[in-house]
Amino acid sequence: MSIKIEHLNYVYSEGTAYEKHALKDICLEIPHGEFVGIIGHTGSGKSTLIQHLNGLIKGTSGAIYYNGENIYQDGYDMRALRSQVGLVFQYPEHQLFEIDVLTDVCFGPKNQGLSQQECEARALEALKLVGLKEKYYKSSPFELSGGQKRRVAIAGVLAMRPKVLVLDEPTAGLDPKGRDEILDQIAYLHKESDLTVILVSHSMEDIARYADRLIVMNSGEVMYNDTPKNVFAHYQELEKVGLAAPQVTYIMHDLKMKGFPVGVTATTVEEAADEIMHALGRQ
């Protein structure tokens, strides 16, 4: 269930005084089963890019292929695409509609033409996958906490059984505990449900911890497309465009500069701790 982007361009308000070239000659490929992180400062094009993946926005030029089919070809079934490529927005309120949680999660499968029985079975399965407690199933989704709303929004997409899960800042505004719970749940879903996951985040620590590959957007272009370790090795270049590396990257470089014999490729706390312990053992 791969996604391939070829020379994608997108221009806002083309031909007017407000014209803006938001995406510039984007070429990317995301194979099935990968966990991809996307970072970039505000206005870099990352959210615009992901909205192209299920056809919410159509490129000004270029092509996007899903399983080898160009989604811009005449007659392409966009409704089917949106069942396969599920997008969870930054603000879950934009995806919550119904009177209670269970009914809300049934919304997507119902639009797929499934029976009420099948809709409820899928909704219950999805709510269990995202770890929402059963006592909330008959609650209004608008009465839930921020983290719970995000779980419901993710469940609503999962109930349609997509092959690709795209998440735009799913932990924005959450406390550290809520953030970790959501991201651990997403990692679990990636592993257990055979999903491709595309995660947009401002947190370098989260990206370093979870993503297999990292795409850095800057001014509508792909600045880097590599493993997190290789991308964060360019932390000084990232700083110039308003980004940074995980804090442990700076700590390890500082230790190295002070003469402590450590490597500087660690991007997570666990990796840094292991490297420091090994360095101490070598002394």
C-alpha positions as CSV (number, residue, x, y, z in Angstrom):
1,M,0.0,0.0,0.0
2,S,2.7,2.4,-1.0
3,I,2.4,6.1,-1.6
4,K,4.6,7.8,-4.3
5,I,4.7,11.5,-4.9
6,E,6.2,12.8,-8.1
7,H,7.0,16.5,-8.7
8,L,4.1,17.7,-6.6
9,N,3.5,21.5,-6.6
10,Y,0.8,23.4,-4.8
11,V,0.0,27.1,-5.2
12,Y,-2.4,28.9,-3.0
13,S,-4.6,31.6,-4.6
14,E,-2.9,31.1,-8.0
15,G,-3.0,34.1,-10.2
16,T,-3.9,36.6,-7.5
17,A,-2.0,39.0,-5.4
18,Y,-2.1,36.5,-2.5
19,E,-0.4,33.7,-4.5
20,K,1.9,31.5,-2.5
21,H,3.9,28.5,-3.7
22,A,3.2,26.2,-0.7
23,L,4.8,23.0,-2.1
24,K,7.7,22.9,-4.5
25,D,8.6,19.9,-6.6
26,I,8.0,17.3,-3.9
27,C,9.3,13.8,-4.7
28,L,8.8,11.2,-2.0
29,E,8.0,7.5,-1.6
30,I,6.5,5.9,1.5
31,P,6.4,2.1,1.3
32,H,3.8,0.1,3.2
33,G,4.5,-0.5,6.9
34,E,6.9,2.4,7.5
35,F,6.6,4.8,10.4
36,V,7.5,8.2,8.9
37,G,7.9,11.5,10.8
38,I,7.5,14.9,9.3
39,I,8.8,18.1,10.9
40,G,9.1,21.7,9.9
41,H,8.5,25.1,11.3
42,T,5.1,26.8,11.0
43,G,4.4,27.5,7.3
44,S,6.9,25.0,6.0
45,G,4.3,23.0,4.1
46,K,4.1,19.9,6.3
47,S,0.3,20.1,7.0
48,T,-0.4,21.1,3.4
49,L,1.6,18.0,2.2
50,I,-0.3,15.5,4.3
51,Q,-3.7,16.8,3.2
52,H,-2.7,15.9,-0.4
53,L,-2.2,12.2,0.6
54,N,-5.9,11.4,0.7
55,G,-7.1,14.0,-1.8
56,L,-8.4,16.7,0.5
57,I,-6.2,19.1,-1.5
58,K,-5.3,18.6,-5.1
59,G,-1.9,19.5,-6.4
60,T,-1.5,22.3,-8.9
61,S,0.8,20.0,-10.8
62,G,2.6,16.7,-10.4
63,A,1.1,13.3,-9.4
64,I,0.4,11.2,-6.3
65,Y,0.2,7.4,-6.7
66,Y,-1.5,5.1,-4.2
67,N,-0.7,1.5,-4.9
68,G,0.5,2.5,-8.4
69,E,-2.6,4.4,-9.4
70,N,-2.5,8.1,-10.0
71,I,-5.2,9.6,-7.7
72,Y,-5.5,12.6,-10.0
73,Q,-6.6,10.5,-13.0
74,D,-10.2,11.0,-14.2
75,G,-12.6,8.7,-12.5
76,Y,-10.4,7.9,-9.5
77,D,-12.5,6.9,-6.5
78,M,-11.5,9.5,-3.9
79,R,-14.0,8.1,-1.4
80,A,-12.3,4.7,-1.5
81,L,-8.9,6.4,-1.1
82,R,-10.1,8.2,2.1
83,S,-11.1,4.9,3.5
84,Q,-7.6,3.6,2.9
85,V,-5.6,6.7,3.9
86,G,-7.1,8.0,7.1
87,L,-6.2,11.5,8.3
88,V,-6.5,12.6,12.0
89,F,-6.4,16.4,12.3
90,Q,-4.5,18.4,14.9
91,Y,-7.8,19.5,16.6
92,P,-10.0,16.4,17.2
93,E,-13.1,18.6,17.6
94,H,-13.0,18.9,13.8
95,Q,-13.7,15.2,13.5
96,L,-16.3,14.7,16.3
97,F,-19.9,15.0,15.3
98,E,-22.3,12.6,17.1
99,I,-24.2,12.5,20.4
100,D,-22.0,9.8,22.0
101,V,-18.6,8.3,21.5
102,L,-19.8,4.9,20.1
103,T,-22.1,6.6,17.6
104,D,-19.3,9.0,16.6
105,V,-16.8,6.1,15.8
106,C,-19.5,4.4,13.8
107,F,-19.8,7.4,11.5
108,G,-17.0,6.4,9.1
109,P,-18.0,2.7,8.7
110,K,-21.7,3.8,8.2
111,N,-20.6,6.0,5.3
112,Q,-18.8,3.0,3.8
113,G,-22.2,1.4,3.6
114,L,-21.8,-1.2,6.3
115,S,-24.7,-2.5,8.4
116,Q,-25.3,-1.1,11.9
117,Q,-24.1,-4.4,13.4
118,E,-20.9,-4.3,11.5
119,C,-20.4,-0.5,12.2
120,E,-20.7,-1.2,16.0
121,A,-18.4,-4.2,15.8
122,R,-15.7,-2.1,14.1
123,A,-16.3,0.8,16.5
124,L,-15.9,-1.3,19.5
125,E,-12.7,-2.9,18.1
126,A,-11.2,0.5,17.3
127,L,-12.1,1.9,20.7
128,K,-10.4,-1.0,22.3
129,L,-7.3,-0.6,20.1
130,V,-6.9,3.1,21.1
131,G,-7.3,2.2,24.8
132,L,-10.4,4.2,25.6
133,K,-12.2,2.8,28.6
134,E,-15.7,1.4,28.1
135,K,-17.3,3.7,30.6
136,Y,-16.8,6.6,28.1
137,Y,-18.6,4.9,25.1
138,K,-21.9,6.5,25.8
139,S,-20.5,9.9,26.9
140,S,-20.6,12.9,24.6
141,P,-17.2,13.2,22.9
142,F,-17.2,16.9,23.7
143,E,-17.2,16.2,27.4
144,L,-13.9,14.2,27.2
145,S,-10.4,15.4,28.0
146,G,-8.1,16.4,25.2
147,G,-6.3,13.1,25.2
148,Q,-9.6,11.2,25.2
149,K,-10.9,13.2,22.3
150,R,-7.8,12.3,20.3
151,R,-8.3,8.7,21.1
152,V,-11.9,8.9,19.8
153,A,-10.7,10.8,16.6
154,I,-8.1,8.1,15.9
155,A,-10.7,5.3,16.6
156,G,-13.1,7.0,14.1
157,V,-10.4,6.6,11.4
158,L,-9.3,3.1,12.5
159,A,-12.9,1.9,12.3
160,M,-12.7,2.3,8.6
161,R,-9.7,0.0,8.6
162,P,-7.3,2.2,6.7
163,K,-3.9,1.0,5.5
164,V,-2.3,4.4,6.1
165,L,-2.8,6.5,9.3
166,V,-1.8,10.1,9.0
167,L,-1.7,12.2,12.2
168,D,-1.2,15.9,12.3
169,E,0.2,16.9,15.7
170,P,-1.9,14.3,17.7
171,T,-0.3,15.3,21.0
172,A,-0.6,19.1,20.7
173,G,-1.6,20.7,24.0
174,L,-1.4,17.4,26.0
175,D,0.7,17.0,29.2
176,P,3.7,14.7,29.1
177,K,1.8,11.7,30.4
178,G,-1.0,12.2,27.9
179,R,1.4,12.7,25.1
180,D,3.3,9.5,25.9
181,E,0.1,7.5,26.2
182,I,-1.1,8.6,22.8
183,L,2.2,8.0,21.0
184,D,2.7,4.6,22.7
185,Q,-0.7,3.7,21.5
186,I,0.1,4.8,18.0
187,A,3.3,2.8,18.1
188,Y,1.3,-0.2,19.2
189,L,-1.1,0.2,16.4
190,H,1.7,0.5,13.9
191,K,3.2,-2.8,15.1
192,E,0.0,-4.8,15.7
193,S,-2.3,-3.5,12.9
194,D,0.1,-3.6,9.9
195,L,-0.3,0.2,9.4
196,T,1.8,2.7,7.6
197,V,2.0,5.7,10.0
198,I,2.8,9.3,9.0
199,L,3.3,11.5,12.0
200,V,3.6,15.3,11.9
201,S,5.1,16.6,15.1
202,H,6.9,19.6,16.6
203,S,8.6,17.4,19.1
204,M,12.1,16.2,18.1
205,E,12.1,13.8,21.0
206,D,9.0,12.1,19.9
207,I,10.1,11.8,16.3
208,A,13.5,10.4,17.3
209,R,11.8,7.8,19.5
210,Y,9.2,6.5,17.1
211,A,10.0,7.2,13.5
212,D,11.9,5.0,11.1
213,R,12.4,7.8,8.7
214,L,12.3,11.6,9.0
215,I,11.2,14.1,6.4
216,V,12.1,17.7,7.1
217,M,10.1,20.4,5.3
218,N,11.4,23.9,4.8
219,S,9.7,26.7,2.7
220,G,7.6,24.1,0.9
221,E,10.5,21.9,-0.1
222,V,12.0,18.6,1.3
223,M,15.2,19.7,3.1
224,Y,16.1,16.2,4.5
225,N,14.7,12.7,3.9
226,D,16.7,10.2,6.0
227,T,16.8,8.2,9.3
228,P,16.4,10.4,12.4
229,K,20.0,9.8,13.3
230,N,21.3,11.0,10.0
231,V,18.9,14.0,10.0
232,F,19.7,15.1,13.5
233,A,23.5,14.9,12.7
234,H,22.7,18.2,10.8
235,Y,21.4,19.9,13.9
236,Q,23.3,23.1,13.2
237,E,21.6,23.3,9.8
238,L,18.2,22.6,11.3
239,E,18.7,25.4,13.8
240,K,19.2,27.8,10.9
241,V,15.6,27.1,9.7
242,G,14.0,27.3,13.1
243,L,14.2,23.7,14.1
244,A,16.4,21.7,16.5
245,A,17.6,18.2,17.5
246,P,16.5,16.2,20.5
247,Q,18.0,17.6,23.8
248,V,20.2,14.5,24.2
249,T,21.9,15.3,20.9
250,Y,23.2,18.6,22.4
251,I,24.1,16.9,25.7
252,M,26.2,14.3,23.9
253,H,28.0,16.9,21.8
254,D,28.7,18.9,25.0
255,L,30.2,15.8,26.7
256,K,32.3,15.1,23.7
257,M,33.6,18.7,23.6
258,K,34.5,18.4,27.3
259,G,36.7,15.4,26.5
260,F,34.3,12.6,27.6
261,P,34.8,9.7,25.2
262,V,31.2,9.3,23.9
263,G,29.6,9.0,20.5
264,V,27.3,11.7,19.4
265,T,24.7,9.8,17.4
266,A,22.2,9.1,20.3
267,T,18.8,10.7,19.7
268,T,16.9,9.2,22.6
269,V,17.4,9.2,26.4
270,E,17.8,5.4,26.3
271,E,20.5,5.5,23.7
272,A,22.3,8.3,25.5
273,A,22.3,6.4,28.8
274,D,23.7,3.3,27.1
275,E,26.4,5.3,25.4
276,I,27.4,7.0,28.6
277,M,27.5,3.7,30.5
278,H,29.7,2.1,27.7
279,A,32.0,5.1,27.8
280,L,32.4,4.8,31.6
281,G,33.1,1.1,31.2
282,R,35.9,1.9,28.7
283,Q,37.6,4.3,31.1
